[in-house]
Amino acid sequence: MNLSVAGGNLSVVSIIIAFIIFSVIIIFHELGHFWLAKANGIRVNEFCLGLGPTIWGIQKGETKYSVKLLPFGGACMMEGEDEDSSDERAFGKKSVWARISVVFAGPFFNFIMAFVCAFILMSCIGYDKPVLTGVSEGYAAEEAGLKAGDEIVRMNGLSIHFAREISAYSTFHAGEEVKVTYLRDGEKKTVDLVPKKDSKTGRYLYGFQYSGQERVKGNVLTNLKNSFYELRYWIYSTVQSLRMLVTRQISVNEMNGPVGIVKNIGDTYTQSVTDSGYYYAFLNMLNWAILLSANLGVMNLLPLPALDGGRLVFLIIEAIRGKRIDPNKEGIVHFIGIILLFGLMFVVMFNDIRKLFI
């Protein structure tokens, strides 16, 4: 069964798979808050997946575990988190450092999940070593003497571990001169490259050629190390994308919201099953989980009201000044933040839906 429109295709399978991936990521995020709250002696009143009215719930001890009607987000609702409470186990009664650890744990657990998924992926198919298969004629790489077999290890201050990091750097620093360090026969060499604009694509190119499809398998230690670099790659990509959004190098219209992500997940799954089978479809879904989990971790650490990062800002100010900010004033700031975030979500989802019909 497919829900089809002119420019897109949302299948029931893609919706189900995306729902499972999102649910696992959200649950893991909220588990971070939950476990650190319990560790600090904070009462957790409810742990839920979704928002809105409860469609299923069970009470275990002091905590209610539930599933809500709207499949967006989740929550770990702690006593005294957003209101005054006389309970000694209330969130507000704990030390500022305990509260900081609880708030920070959600995004941090997303990074842990991304790392674990990356380790599984690396163990199954290895990593894309940044070795050149050749250089393009007339571009800086050829003029500097680079050739097939050279391994790129650094671009300006950024260490390179995967072939796709070369492309990412070129995208996020388009048109910039770059100092490239590479390995040839075990010897390090460094050259300065000035990109040239390709008349057909309009992109600035250094002239590197690499497949990115040839993967190298390592041992357990290599996989652990590369899993960290994989996590770093997605954090770097998310931060740089946000920088380009703020500096208006890309627009909000180019962002993908939930609908766009569901479609892309479905397209990836269908293509993977058709071309390579269910095993590689699973690995591609694992890759999506890494991307989305790392993305959620970064987004939640942004110092914006209503997000974990916004709450951390208030807690850090409290730690510095030694006095808590008026909870009512903080609540107003977070409420305004929620309204603005919902407004942004509406714009992004509208664009997602519009793209389906183009």
C-alpha positions as CSV (number, residue, x, y, z in Angstrom):
1,M,0.0,0.0,0.0
2,N,1.4,3.4,-1.0
3,L,0.3,7.0,-0.4
4,S,1.5,8.5,-3.6
5,V,1.6,12.0,-5.0
6,A,3.1,13.6,-8.1
7,G,6.6,14.2,-6.7
8,G,6.9,11.7,-3.9
9,N,6.0,8.4,-2.4
10,L,5.1,7.7,1.3
11,S,4.7,3.9,1.8
12,V,3.2,2.4,4.9
13,V,6.4,0.4,5.3
14,S,8.5,3.6,5.3
15,I,6.2,5.2,7.9
16,I,6.5,2.2,10.1
17,I,10.3,1.9,9.8
18,A,10.7,5.7,10.4
19,F,8.4,5.5,13.4
20,I,10.5,2.6,14.9
21,I,13.8,4.5,14.4
22,F,12.4,7.8,15.8
23,S,10.8,5.9,18.8
24,V,14.1,4.1,19.7
25,I,16.0,7.4,19.5
26,I,13.5,9.3,21.6
27,I,13.3,6.6,24.2
28,F,17.1,6.4,24.5
29,H,17.1,10.2,24.9
30,E,14.5,10.2,27.6
31,L,16.2,7.2,29.3
32,G,19.2,9.5,29.8
33,H,17.1,11.9,31.8
34,F,15.3,9.1,33.6
35,W,18.4,7.2,34.7
36,L,20.3,10.3,35.9
37,A,17.2,11.5,37.7
38,K,16.9,8.2,39.5
39,A,20.6,8.2,40.3
40,N,20.2,11.7,41.9
41,G,17.2,10.7,43.9
42,I,14.7,12.7,41.9
43,R,11.1,11.5,41.7
44,V,10.0,10.7,38.1
45,N,6.2,10.9,37.8
46,E,5.8,9.8,34.2
47,F,7.9,8.4,31.4
48,C,6.2,8.5,28.1
49,L,6.6,8.1,24.3
50,G,4.6,10.6,22.3
51,L,2.6,13.6,23.3
52,G,-1.1,14.4,24.0
53,P,-3.7,12.1,25.5
54,T,-2.6,8.8,27.0
55,I,-3.7,5.7,24.9
56,W,-1.9,3.2,27.1
57,G,-0.2,3.4,30.5
58,I,0.9,1.3,33.5
59,Q,1.9,2.4,36.9
60,K,5.1,0.8,38.4
61,G,6.1,2.2,41.8
62,E,6.1,5.9,41.7
63,T,6.4,6.2,37.9
64,K,3.7,5.9,35.2
65,Y,5.0,4.5,31.9
66,S,2.7,5.5,29.0
67,V,2.2,5.9,25.3
68,K,0.6,9.0,24.0
69,L,-1.7,9.6,21.0
70,L,0.5,11.9,19.0
71,P,3.7,10.2,17.8
72,F,6.0,13.2,18.3
73,G,8.6,13.3,20.9
74,G,8.5,11.9,24.5
75,A,9.0,13.0,28.0
76,C,10.5,12.2,31.4
77,M,8.3,14.2,33.8
78,M,10.0,14.9,37.0
79,E,8.5,16.2,40.3
80,G,9.1,19.9,40.6
81,E,10.7,20.3,37.1
82,D,8.5,23.1,35.9
83,E,6.7,24.1,39.1
84,D,7.3,24.6,42.8
85,S,7.2,21.5,44.9
86,S,7.7,20.8,48.6
87,D,8.8,17.2,47.9
88,E,12.4,16.7,49.0
89,R,12.9,14.5,46.0
90,A,11.7,17.3,43.6
91,F,14.0,18.3,40.7
92,G,14.3,21.9,42.1
93,K,15.4,20.6,45.5
94,K,18.6,19.0,44.1
95,S,22.0,20.7,43.7
96,V,22.6,22.6,40.5
97,W,25.2,20.1,39.4
98,A,22.8,17.2,39.9
99,R,20.2,19.0,37.8
100,I,22.8,19.8,35.1
101,S,23.8,16.1,34.9
102,V,20.1,15.2,34.5
103,V,19.4,17.7,31.7
104,F,22.7,17.0,29.9
105,A,22.1,13.2,30.0
106,G,19.4,13.2,27.3
107,P,21.6,14.6,24.5
108,F,24.6,12.6,25.8
109,F,22.7,9.3,25.5
110,N,21.9,10.2,21.9
111,F,25.6,10.4,21.3
112,I,26.1,7.1,23.0
113,M,23.4,5.5,20.8
114,A,25.0,6.9,17.7
115,F,28.4,5.6,18.8
116,V,27.0,2.1,19.4
117,C,25.1,2.0,16.1
118,A,28.3,3.2,14.3
119,F,30.3,0.4,16.0
120,I,27.8,-2.2,14.7
121,L,28.0,-0.6,11.2
122,M,31.8,-0.5,11.2
123,S,32.0,-4.1,12.4
124,C,29.7,-5.2,9.5
125,I,31.1,-3.3,6.5
126,G,34.2,-1.3,7.7
127,Y,34.9,2.3,6.7
128,D,35.5,4.3,3.6
129,K,39.2,5.1,3.6
130,P,40.0,8.5,2.2
131,V,42.3,7.3,-0.6
132,L,42.2,9.1,-4.0
133,T,41.3,7.0,-7.1
134,G,42.6,9.9,-9.3
135,V,42.5,13.6,-9.8
136,S,40.6,15.8,-12.3
137,E,42.4,17.4,-15.1
138,G,42.9,21.2,-14.8
139,Y,42.1,21.5,-11.1
140,A,44.3,22.3,-8.1
141,A,44.9,18.7,-7.0
142,E,46.5,17.8,-10.4
143,E,48.5,21.0,-10.5
144,A,49.9,20.2,-7.0
145,G,51.0,16.7,-8.0
146,L,48.4,14.6,-6.1
147,K,47.6,11.2,-7.7
148,A,45.7,8.0,-7.3
149,G,46.7,6.1,-4.1
150,D,47.3,9.3,-2.0
151,E,45.5,9.2,1.3
152,I,44.1,12.5,2.5
153,V,44.7,12.9,6.3
154,R,44.1,16.5,7.0
155,M,42.3,19.5,5.4
156,N,43.3,22.7,7.2
157,G,42.8,22.0,10.9
158,L,40.4,19.1,10.4
159,S,41.7,15.5,10.5
160,I,40.3,13.3,7.8
161,H,39.4,9.7,8.4
162,F,36.7,8.9,5.8
163,A,36.3,9.6,2.1
164,R,33.0,11.4,2.6
165,E,34.7,13.9,5.0
166,I,36.6,15.2,1.9
167,S,33.2,16.0,0.2
168,A,31.7,17.4,3.5
169,Y,34.7,19.8,3.9
170,S,34.4,20.9,0.3
171,T,30.7,21.6,0.8
172,F,30.9,23.5,4.1
173,H,34.0,25.5,3.1
174,A,33.1,26.1,-0.6
175,G,35.6,28.4,-2.4
176,E,38.1,28.4,0.4
177,E,41.8,27.8,0.0
178,V,42.8,24.6,1.9
179,K,46.1,23.2,3.2
180,V,45.9,19.5,2.5
181,T,48.1,16.9,4.2
182,Y,48.3,13.5,2.5
183,L,50.2,10.2,2.8
184,R,52.2,8.7,-0.1
185,D,54.2,5.6,0.6
186,G,54.1,6.3,4.3
187,E,55.5,9.8,3.9
188,K,53.5,12.9,4.8
189,K,53.3,15.7,2.3
190,T,51.5,19.1,2.5
191,V,50.2,21.3,-0.4
192,D,48.0,24.4,-0.6
193,L,45.0,24.1,-3.0
194,V,42.8,26.8,-4.4
195,P,39.4,25.5,-5.7
196,K,38.1,26.3,-9.1
197,K,34.4,26.8,-9.9
198,D,32.9,24.2,-12.2
199,S,30.9,26.0,-14.9
200,K,28.4,23.2,-15.2
201,T,27.5,22.5,-11.6
202,G,28.5,25.9,-10.1
203,R,30.4,24.1,-7.4
204,Y,33.9,24.9,-6.2
205,L,36.1,21.8,-6.8
206,Y,39.7,20.9,-5.7
207,G,39.8,18.1,-8.3
208,F,39.8,15.1,-5.9
209,Q,38.4,11.8,-7.3
210,Y,37.4,9.0,-4.8
211,S,34.8,6.3,-4.9
212,G,33.8,6.2,-1.2
213,Q,32.4,2.8,-2.0
214,E,35.4,0.7,-1.2
215,R,35.4,0.0,2.5
216,V,38.2,-1.3,4.7
217,K,37.4,-3.6,7.7
218,G,39.4,-3.3,10.9
219,N,39.7,-5.0,14.2
220,V,37.7,-4.2,17.3
221,L,40.0,-1.4,18.4
222,T,40.0,0.1,14.9
223,N,36.2,-0.1,14.9
224,L,35.9,1.6,18.2
225,K,38.2,4.4,17.1
226,N,36.4,4.8,13.8
227,S,33.0,4.8,15.6
228,F,34.1,7.9,17.5
229,Y,35.1,9.5,14.2
230,E,31.8,8.5,12.7
231,L,30.0,10.3,15.6
232,R,32.3,13.3,15.1
233,Y,31.5,13.4,11.4
234,W,27.7,13.6,12.0
235,I,28.1,16.2,14.8
236,Y,30.4,18.2,12.5
237,S,27.9,18.0,9.6
238,T,25.0,19.0,11.8
239,V,26.9,22.0,13.3
240,Q,28.1,23.2,9.9
241,S,24.6,22.8,8.4
242,L,23.2,25.0,11.2
243,R,26.0,27.6,10.6
244,M,25.1,27.7,6.9
245,L,21.4,28.2,7.9
246,V,22.2,31.0,10.3
247,T,24.5,32.7,7.7
248,R,21.8,32.3,5.0
249,Q,24.0,30.1,2.8
250,I,21.0,27.7,2.9
251,S,17.4,28.5,3.6
252,V,14.7,27.0,5.8
253,N,13.0,25.8,2.6
254,E,15.9,23.4,2.0
255,M,15.5,21.8,5.4
256,N,13.9,18.4,5.8
257,G,11.3,17.9,8.6
258,P,9.6,14.7,9.8
259,V,7.7,14.2,6.5
260,G,10.8,14.7,4.4
261,I,12.8,12.4,6.6
262,V,10.2,9.7,6.5
263,K,10.1,9.9,2.7
264,N,13.9,9.7,2.5
265,I,14.1,6.7,4.9
266,G,11.4,5.0,2.8
267,D,13.3,5.7,-0.5
268,T,16.6,4.4,1.0
269,Y,14.9,1.2,2.3
270,T,13.2,0.5,-1.0
271,Q,16.3,1.1,-3.0
272,S,18.4,-1.0,-0.7
273,V,16.1,-4.0,-0.7
274,T,15.8,-3.8,-4.5
275,D,19.5,-3.5,-5.2
276,S,21.2,-5.4,-2.4
277,G,18.6,-7.2,-0.2
278,Y,17.4,-6.9,3.4
279,Y,20.8,-7.1,5.1
280,Y,22.0,-3.9,3.4
281,A,18.6,-2.3,3.9
282,F,19.1,-2.9,7.7
283,L,22.6,-1.4,7.5
284,N,21.3,1.7,5.8
285,M,18.6,2.0,8.4
286,L,21.4,1.8,11.0
287,N,23.1,4.6,9.2
288,W,19.9,6.7,9.4
289,A,19.8,6.0,13.1
290,I,23.3,7.3,13.6
291,L,22.5,10.4,11.6
292,L,19.3,11.2,13.4
293,S,20.5,10.3,16.9
294,A,23.6,12.5,16.6
295,N,21.5,15.3,15.0
296,L,19.0,15.1,17.9
297,G,21.8,15.3,20.4
298,V,23.3,18.4,18.8
299,M,19.9,20.1,18.3
300,N,18.9,19.6,21.9
301,L,22.2,21.2,23.1
302,L,21.5,24.4,21.3
303,P,21.1,27.2,23.8
304,L,17.5,27.9,22.9
305,P,14.5,28.1,25.3
306,A,12.5,24.9,25.8
307,L,15.5,22.7,24.6
308,D,17.9,20.9,26.9
309,G,20.5,23.4,25.9
310,G,18.3,26.3,27.0
311,R,17.7,24.7,30.4
312,L,21.5,24.2,30.7
313,V,22.0,27.9,30.1
314,F,19.8,28.8,33.1
315,L,21.5,26.1,35.3
316,I,25.0,27.3,34.3
317,I,24.0,30.9,35.2
318,E,22.7,29.7,38.5
319,A,25.9,27.8,39.2
320,I,27.9,31.0,38.4
321,R,25.8,33.4,40.4
322,G,25.0,31.0,43.3
323,K,21.3,31.7,43.1
324,R,18.5,30.2,41.2
325,I,16.7,32.3,38.6
326,D,13.0,32.8,39.3
327,P,11.3,29.6,38.1
328,N,8.2,31.5,36.9
329,K,10.4,33.8,34.7
330,E,12.3,30.8,33.4
331,G,9.0,29.1,32.6
332,I,7.8,32.0,30.6
333,V,11.0,32.0,28.5
334,H,10.7,28.3,27.8
335,F,7.0,28.7,27.0
336,I,7.8,31.3,24.4
337,G,10.5,29.0,23.1
338,I,8.0,26.2,22.7
339,I,5.7,28.5,20.7
340,L,8.6,29.5,18.4
341,L,9.7,25.9,17.9
342,F,6.2,24.8,17.0
343,G,6.1,27.7,14.5
344,L,9.4,26.5,12.9
345,M,8.1,22.9,12.8
346,F,4.9,24.1,11.1
347,V,7.0,25.9,8.4
348,V,9.3,22.9,7.9
349,M,6.4,20.4,7.7
350,F,4.5,22.7,5.3
351,N,7.6,22.7,3.0
352,D,7.9,18.9,3.3
353,I,4.3,18.4,2.2
354,R,4.7,21.0,-0.6
355,K,7.7,19.2,-1.9
356,L,5.7,15.9,-2.2
357,F,3.4,17.6,-4.7
358,I,6.1,19.3,-6.8
